Every structure is written in C-alpha cells, then in structure tokens.
Amino acid sequence: MTIEEAIKLRHSVRRYLPKPLTTDQEKALQKKINDLNQQHHLHIQLIINEEEAFNCFMASYGKFHGVKNYIAIVAKKEKNMEERSGRAVAELVLYSQTLGLNTCIVGKTYKKTKEIIINSNETLVMLISLGYGENQGVSHPMKPISKIAPNYDSSPDWFKKGIDSVLLAPTALNLMNAVFMINEDGKVIAKSKIGVCRKENLGIMKYFFELGSKKKITT
Ligand SMILES: Cc1cc2nc3c(=O)[nH]c(=O)nc-3n(C[C@H](O)[C@H](O)[C@H](O)COP(=O)(O)O)c2cc1C
C-alpha cells in the first residue's frame, strides 16, 4: 500500500482483534520511531502487549476495546513540541496503515502507565492505539473547504491537492482548526485556529498538506 492509498483508507479505529503484531511489523515500526525521534527531537516509544493504558473509564467511555499495543509520544518541554509531535503522529498513523494496521490518535481518553518512560524534563503529549481493527473505521464528516482554505477555488492545482489531502487528516474532535493560504511571496502559510489540541492538529494538517501538494511548508 502506498502512502497516497493510506491517506484515503485511514480512519480512526477504536476496537481491536486479539491478534498480535508480527515481528516484522514491530521491527518496521521501531525503525520508523527511531528515525522520527531523531528528525523531530522526540522520545516516542512503542509499547507492545500492555492493556492498562486503555483499561480505564475514560477509554471505555471513548469506546476503546481490545487495545494491547500503543505508541507513546513523549517530548521534551520545548518550543514547538506539540507541532513536531503532530507531524510525527501523522507520519506514524499513515505508516502503520501501510503495514496493514489500524490506529487512533488519543489525546485524552487513556491512562498514563509505568511502561511509558517520561524523564524529568519531558511530557506525554498523546498516544496512538495500534493493532488489527475489528473494522476499518468510517470516513469522518467533511468540513467545508472554505473554512480550511478560503481561496481554494482560485488556487493552483498543487495547493488544491494539498488541501484535498488535509481534508482526510485526523484532528482532535475532527476540528480541522487551521487555515491555509498562499502569501504574496508564493509561500504557503498555515495558521492554527482556536480549539483543543490546536498545535498538534496544525502539525498533522501541515504534514498531510505536504504529502498532497508535494511541497514543503517553510514558513
Ligand atoms: C490530537 C488528537 C487527539 C485526539 N484525541 C482523541 C481522544 O482523546 N479520544 C478519541 O476517542 N479520539 C481522539 N482523537 C481521534 C479523533 O476523534 C479523530 O481523528 C477525528 O474524529 C477524525 O476521524 P478520523 O481519524 O477517522 O479521520 C484524536 C485525534 C487527534 C488528532
């Protein structure tokens, strides 16, 4: 499966089958995590066969079931750590999809466990539940394009492709709380709007934009 296919097929999945990950999947994920830790200066951890994090009232209220594996996004308390974490989770959920696995990014409905190593200057930003889903999830309700890209209709094709990709991105509460435009210098500007997890969502949305448009956001 290509990343482009993964963008279309990925949906949040909260119920999992009791089927373990293969050794090859674990190795591939660990390698991807090592690369992302270096690239984004994070302390992401793959946690296998641990049921406590999703064994709490909040998780069952959030409709999680059968979660035995997850990825913990731990970061040093530094500038931009939420946006960098957002970029990393976006890459991880799409990569997991290409490995045949389902995911859900989780900012609130979990419990911290002792398996997650959090050093004194670090914080746990979010988790990603991981495994074989009972189903493949469903498409989230689409936001009007004008809310995310007010000048979509008069924009070049590469920009439209970027926004088409953003529309499929996971965001907390499906808020899609960022706006994209091209400035006078022809550069893409992406700004977060008010709302929960706005910086994490911005990182995720920027990453999806770059995949769709095949252009880096440098501003
Ligand atoms: C930063 C972030 C935090 C999230 N936190 C939670 C959460 O605490 N509980 C939950 O059930 N889903 C959570 N989600 C999943 C979103 O609800 C989901 O991505 C959104 O509804 C869009 O659906 P989709 O992922 O199927 O496209 C979170 C997603 C993101 C990006």
PDBQT file of the ligand as one rigid body, heavy atoms in Angstrom, charges set to zero:
ROOT
HETATM    1  C1  LIG A 301      -4.537  15.350  18.551  1.00  0.00    +0.000 C 
HETATM    2  C2  LIG A 301      -5.677  14.356  18.545  1.00  0.00    +0.000 A 
HETATM    3  C3  LIG A 301      -6.250  13.938  19.743  1.00  0.00    +0.000 A 
HETATM    4  C4  LIG A 301      -7.292  13.012  19.738  1.00  0.00    +0.000 A 
HETATM    5  N1  LIG A 301      -7.791  12.567  20.941  1.00  0.00    +0.000 NA
HETATM    6  C5  LIG A 301      -8.757  11.614  20.960  1.00  0.00    +0.000 A 
HETATM    7  C6  LIG A 301      -9.224  11.098  22.212  1.00  0.00    +0.000 A 
HETATM    8  O1  LIG A 301      -8.788  11.505  23.289  1.00  0.00    +0.000 OA
HETATM    9  N2  LIG A 301     -10.173  10.115  22.169  1.00  0.00    +0.000 N 
HETATM   10  C7  LIG A 301     -10.668   9.613  20.988  1.00  0.00    +0.000 A 
HETATM   11  O2  LIG A 301     -11.510   8.722  21.033  1.00  0.00    +0.000 OA
HETATM   12  N3  LIG A 301     -10.245  10.103  19.778  1.00  0.00    +0.000 NA
HETATM   13  C8  LIG A 301      -9.294  11.071  19.738  1.00  0.00    +0.000 A 
HETATM   14  N4  LIG A 301      -8.820  11.540  18.520  1.00  0.00    +0.000 N 
HETATM   15  C9  LIG A 301      -9.339  10.990  17.244  1.00  0.00    +0.000 C 
HETATM   16  C10 LIG A 301     -10.278  11.988  16.545  1.00  0.00    +0.000 C 
HETATM   17  O3  LIG A 301     -11.529  11.992  17.177  1.00  0.00    +0.000 OA
HETATM   18  C11 LIG A 301     -10.402  11.609  15.047  1.00  0.00    +0.000 C 
HETATM   19  O4  LIG A 301      -9.140  11.699  14.445  1.00  0.00    +0.000 OA
HETATM   20  C12 LIG A 301     -11.383  12.526  14.314  1.00  0.00    +0.000 C 
HETATM   21  O5  LIG A 301     -12.698  12.334  14.765  1.00  0.00    +0.000 OA
HETATM   22  C13 LIG A 301     -11.341  12.308  12.814  1.00  0.00    +0.000 C 
HETATM   23  O6  LIG A 301     -11.655  10.993  12.490  1.00  0.00    +0.000 OA
HETATM   24  P1  LIG A 301     -10.653  10.073  11.643  1.00  0.00    +0.000 P 
HETATM   25  O7  LIG A 301      -9.381   9.925  12.442  1.00  0.00    +0.000 OA
HETATM   26  O8  LIG A 301     -11.392   8.771  11.478  1.00  0.00    +0.000 OA
HETATM   27  O9  LIG A 301     -10.376  10.746  10.340  1.00  0.00    +0.000 OA
HETATM   28  C14 LIG A 301      -7.794  12.491  18.499  1.00  0.00    +0.000 A 
HETATM   29  C15 LIG A 301      -7.204  12.907  17.301  1.00  0.00    +0.000 A 
HETATM   30  C16 LIG A 301      -6.161  13.815  17.313  1.00  0.00    +0.000 A 
HETATM   31  C17 LIG A 301      -5.535  14.229  16.017  1.00  0.00    +0.000 C 
ENDROOT
TORSDOF 0
